[in-house]
Amino acid sequence: MGSTLHKTIALHHVPGGIIFLWISDLRQGNSMALPRTKIWTIGYQSMTPAAILRYATALDAVVVDCRFNPISRIPGFGRRQLVGSMGDRYCWSGDMLGGRGHTTEVGIGYLRNVKSRVLLMCMEHSPVDCHRHTTICGPHFPNAIHIFEDELITAKSLSHALRYDTDYDVEAPSSLIFE
């Protein structure tokens, strides 16, 4: 109780598939020992609300919608629809964490002080092109983890890659601290 363990990679090692297996577990809503990281991000562009909810459930996280305008052409991703499908697991905070200049110090403070794990959600598929990284996690939360396709990428690694025009490091679950 209260101790920190490092998950061994051998338990999930399949050549080329370590991260895929772990992401696959998250996609299916299976909880594993989770990184202590409080802030995760995801883009819903090619997903369904049910898939986002499975991630949130597996992470034991609240989906924090950081779109300034919580409407979408993609079925199920309007604010009212998300409240209906996710209930208490959904929170719209686009007024203080929205893109296009709507991320505020109040919003950053909210994320610093929130007690639960958070899954920041926006439409943009890649964190490279989204304010989830460029204005929220990159400058303020280097340990945040971006879920992108079958990869887990820390904000710190992505910021470094963008700054120095190099590849980012993909985080294997064993390299993160687990509870």
C-alpha positions as CSV (number, residue, x, y, z in Angstrom):
1,M,0.0,0.0,0.0
2,G,1.4,3.3,-1.0
3,S,4.5,1.8,-2.7
4,T,5.5,2.4,-6.3
5,L,6.3,-0.5,-8.5
6,H,7.9,-0.6,-12.0
7,K,5.9,-2.9,-14.3
8,T,8.2,-5.2,-16.1
9,I,8.1,-5.2,-19.9
10,A,8.5,-9.0,-20.1
11,L,4.9,-9.5,-19.1
12,H,3.7,-7.7,-22.2
13,H,6.6,-8.2,-24.6
14,V,5.8,-9.2,-28.2
15,P,8.3,-8.0,-30.7
16,G,7.0,-4.7,-32.1
17,G,3.8,-5.0,-30.0
18,I,4.5,-3.9,-26.4
19,I,2.7,-0.6,-26.7
20,F,0.0,-2.0,-29.0
21,L,-0.9,-4.6,-26.4
22,W,-1.2,-2.1,-23.7
23,I,-3.2,0.4,-25.8
24,S,-5.3,-2.5,-26.9
25,D,-6.1,-3.2,-23.2
26,L,-7.1,0.4,-22.8
27,R,-9.3,0.4,-25.9
28,Q,-11.1,-2.6,-24.5
29,G,-11.7,-0.9,-21.2
30,N,-9.3,-3.2,-19.3
31,S,-7.6,-1.6,-16.3
32,M,-4.0,-2.5,-15.7
33,A,-1.6,-1.0,-13.2
34,L,-1.7,2.6,-14.5
35,P,1.0,5.3,-14.7
36,R,0.7,7.8,-11.9
37,T,0.4,10.5,-14.6
38,K,-2.7,12.6,-13.9
39,I,-3.2,14.1,-17.4
40,W,-3.7,12.1,-20.5
41,T,-4.9,13.4,-23.9
42,I,-6.7,12.0,-26.9
43,G,-8.1,13.2,-30.2
44,Y,-11.4,11.8,-31.3
45,Q,-11.3,12.5,-35.0
46,S,-11.3,8.8,-36.0
47,M,-13.1,7.4,-32.9
48,T,-16.5,6.8,-31.4
49,P,-17.8,8.1,-28.1
50,A,-17.9,4.5,-26.9
51,A,-14.2,4.2,-27.6
52,I,-13.4,7.4,-25.7
53,L,-15.5,6.1,-22.8
54,R,-13.6,2.8,-22.8
55,Y,-10.3,4.7,-22.5
56,A,-11.7,6.9,-19.7
57,T,-13.0,3.8,-17.9
58,A,-9.7,1.9,-18.2
59,L,-7.8,5.0,-17.0
60,D,-10.4,5.7,-14.3
61,A,-10.4,9.3,-15.7
62,V,-12.9,12.1,-16.3
63,V,-13.1,13.1,-20.0
64,V,-12.4,16.8,-20.0
65,D,-13.6,18.2,-23.3
66,C,-11.2,21.1,-24.2
67,R,-13.0,22.2,-27.4
68,F,-14.0,25.8,-27.2
69,N,-17.1,25.0,-29.2
70,P,-18.3,21.6,-28.1
71,I,-20.1,20.7,-31.4
72,S,-19.1,18.2,-34.0
73,R,-20.0,16.9,-37.4
74,I,-19.0,13.5,-36.1
75,P,-22.1,11.8,-34.7
76,G,-22.2,11.5,-30.9
77,F,-19.6,14.2,-30.1
78,G,-21.9,17.2,-29.4
79,R,-21.8,18.3,-25.8
80,R,-25.3,17.2,-25.0
81,Q,-24.7,13.8,-26.6
82,L,-21.5,13.3,-24.6
83,V,-23.2,14.2,-21.3
84,G,-25.9,11.7,-22.2
85,S,-23.5,8.9,-23.1
86,M,-20.8,9.5,-20.5
87,G,-22.6,11.0,-17.6
88,D,-20.3,11.9,-14.7
89,R,-17.3,10.8,-16.7
90,Y,-17.7,13.9,-19.0
91,C,-16.9,17.6,-18.2
92,W,-16.8,20.4,-20.7
93,S,-14.1,23.0,-19.9
94,G,-13.6,24.6,-23.3
95,D,-14.3,28.0,-21.8
96,M,-11.0,27.8,-19.9
97,L,-9.1,25.2,-21.8
98,G,-10.3,25.8,-25.4
99,G,-8.1,26.3,-28.4
100,R,-7.6,29.4,-30.5
101,G,-6.6,31.5,-27.6
102,H,-9.1,30.3,-25.1
103,T,-6.8,28.5,-22.8
104,T,-6.5,30.5,-19.6
105,E,-4.5,30.5,-16.4
106,V,-7.7,29.5,-14.6
107,G,-7.9,26.4,-16.8
108,I,-4.2,25.5,-16.3
109,G,-4.8,25.9,-12.5
110,Y,-7.8,23.7,-12.7
111,L,-5.7,20.9,-14.2
112,R,-2.9,21.4,-11.7
113,N,-5.4,21.1,-8.8
114,V,-7.8,18.4,-10.0
115,K,-7.7,15.3,-7.8
116,S,-8.8,12.7,-10.4
117,R,-7.1,11.5,-13.5
118,V,-8.1,13.5,-16.6
119,L,-8.4,12.5,-20.2
120,L,-8.2,15.8,-22.2
121,M,-10.3,15.3,-25.4
122,C,-10.3,17.4,-28.5
123,M,-11.1,16.6,-32.1
124,E,-7.6,16.9,-33.6
125,H,-6.2,13.4,-34.3
126,S,-2.5,14.2,-33.7
127,P,-1.3,16.0,-30.6
128,V,1.3,17.7,-32.7
129,D,-1.4,19.8,-34.4
130,C,-3.6,20.4,-31.4
131,H,-3.7,22.8,-28.5
132,R,-3.9,19.8,-26.2
133,H,-0.1,19.8,-26.7
134,T,0.9,23.2,-28.0
135,T,-0.8,25.4,-25.3
136,I,-1.7,23.0,-22.5
137,C,0.5,20.0,-22.0
138,G,3.7,21.0,-23.8
139,P,4.3,24.2,-21.8
140,H,2.6,23.2,-18.5
141,F,2.5,19.4,-18.1
142,P,5.6,17.7,-19.4
143,N,4.6,14.4,-17.9
144,A,1.2,14.3,-19.6
145,I,0.7,11.3,-21.9
146,H,-0.7,11.7,-25.4
147,I,-2.6,8.6,-26.6
148,F,-2.0,8.7,-30.4
149,E,-2.9,5.7,-32.5
150,D,-0.9,2.8,-30.9
151,E,1.6,5.1,-29.1
152,L,2.0,6.7,-25.8
153,I,4.0,9.9,-26.0
154,T,4.9,12.2,-23.1
155,A,4.5,15.9,-23.7
156,K,8.1,16.3,-22.8
157,S,9.3,13.9,-25.5
158,L,7.0,15.5,-28.1
159,S,8.1,19.0,-27.2
160,H,11.7,18.0,-27.6
161,A,11.1,16.4,-31.0
162,L,9.3,19.5,-32.2
163,R,11.9,21.8,-30.9
164,Y,14.9,19.9,-32.4
165,D,13.2,18.4,-35.4
166,T,13.8,14.9,-34.3
167,D,11.7,11.8,-33.7
168,Y,9.9,11.6,-30.4
169,D,10.3,8.7,-28.0
170,V,7.5,6.3,-27.7
171,E,7.0,5.4,-24.1
172,A,6.7,1.7,-23.3
173,P,4.5,1.1,-20.4
174,S,7.5,-0.2,-18.4
175,S,9.3,3.1,-18.7
176,L,6.4,4.8,-16.8
177,I,5.9,4.6,-13.1
178,F,2.9,2.4,-12.3
179,E,0.6,2.4,-9.3
